[in-house]
């Protein structure tokens, strides 16, 4: 009896090779440019908020455009909140981090969580 050989071009799974993560020296870790995971997260969150604010500022007070920008964003709850204060309405968009962005004189302003 002949031994069975795999068909030509058939995929033969190989064992996954384990790649060890590079350890950073403590000296390197405390250099001013070194980004820890926490710093990377904070920077990414800040960039996301900045990008959302830029997109909303391009829209100005046009609500149809602002709605689209908010739907595209992943960092905010996808709805407006209209609050009556005195004589005018204040439009707020609440973010997942607890802060909010509100419209003031056709500009969107970010407020951190209190």
N, C-alpha and C positions, 0 to 999 in steps of 0.2 A: 504494500500500500504506500502511495506517495503522501508525503506530508503536505498539509494545506498551507499555502502561502497567501498572504493578504493580496487582494486585487490591486492592480496598479493604480496609484492615485488615491488609495483609501487612507483615511485619517487614522493614525495610530496615536492614541493619547499618551503623552509623556507625563512623568511626575512633575508637578509644579515646583519650580525652584524657589526656595525661600530667600528673599533678599533682606538682609539685615539693615535696619535703619542706621544711618550714621549718627553717632553720638556727638553732641557738641560739647566742647570743653567749657567749663564754667567761666573761664576767662572770655571766651568767645560769646557766651550767652549774655554777658554784661556789657558788651560793646554797644555804643549808642545806636547803631543801625540794625541790630539784631531784632527780628520780629518774633515774639512768642505767639503761641496759638491765640491767646487772649487778645493781644494787640492786633493780630490779623483779623479776628472777628470784629473788633471795634472799628477798625479801619474800613472793613467791608460794609458794615452797617452805616457808617458815616457817609461813604461813597454812595450807597443806595439812597439815602435821604437827600443828598445833594442832587443826584440825578433826577429824583422825583420832583424836587423843588424847581429845578431847571425846566423840566418838561411842563410843569404847571405854570411857570412864569411865561413860557412861550405862548400858552393859551390865554393868559390874562384872566379876564372875567367871563370868557366864553365858556359856559357851563357844558355844552355838548363836547367840546374839545377836552375840558378838564375831566369829564366823566371817562372818556376813552383812556386818558393818561392814568387815571386811578385804577381802571379795570386791568390795564397792562401791568401795573405795579404789583409786586408780591409782598411789599412791606406794609401795606395799609389795609384796613378793613374796607371792603369795597362799597362804601356808601358815604353820602354827605350827611352832615348834621347841621340843620339850620336853627340857630338860636336867636330869638327875638330879644334884643337888648335896647331898651329905650325906643328910639325912632327908626333904627335900622336893623337889618338881619345880619347876623354873623355866620359865615359859612365855615365849618370846620371839617377836616378829614382826620379821623383818628388812626394812628399807626399802631402796629403790633407791639412796639416797644413801650407803649404807654404815652408817648408824646402825641402831639397833633400839629397839623398845618392849617393855618387859617388865612382867609383872603382879606387883604386890607389895601384899599386904593389900587386895585388891579395888580397887587404883588402878593405872592404867597409867602408867609412867614412861619418858620418852624419854631415850636416850643417844646422843650424837653419835658419829660415826666416830672411832676412836682413831688 
